[in-house]
Amino acid sequence: MKPKLTWHQRFDRFKKLFKNPDGSKLRNKDIDKICGFKEGNINTLTSPSRPFTKQLKMAIHVFEKERGLSVYLE
């Protein structure tokens, strides 16, 4: 069985592949807005010592489903 990507790896891929409607790269303040966090919280919430919140996991999950991305290492 293939190993799964960690939430941190999935977040990095989400941030790299997701584009704003104007085509610009996704920034931390954009992710804060998408997930309903206060501006600046995403850095704290994605630190390796903290578990990911449900809102952030859901945003990543929906993005992966829309793009047809696998959660397994390839």
HELIX and SHEET records of a PDB file:
HELIX    1   1 TRP A    7  LEU A   17  1                                  11    
HELIX    2   2 ASN A   28  CYS A   35  1                                   8    
HELIX    3   3 ASN A   41  LEU A   45  1                                   5    
HELIX    4   4 LYS A   54  ARG A   67  1                                  14    
END                                                                             
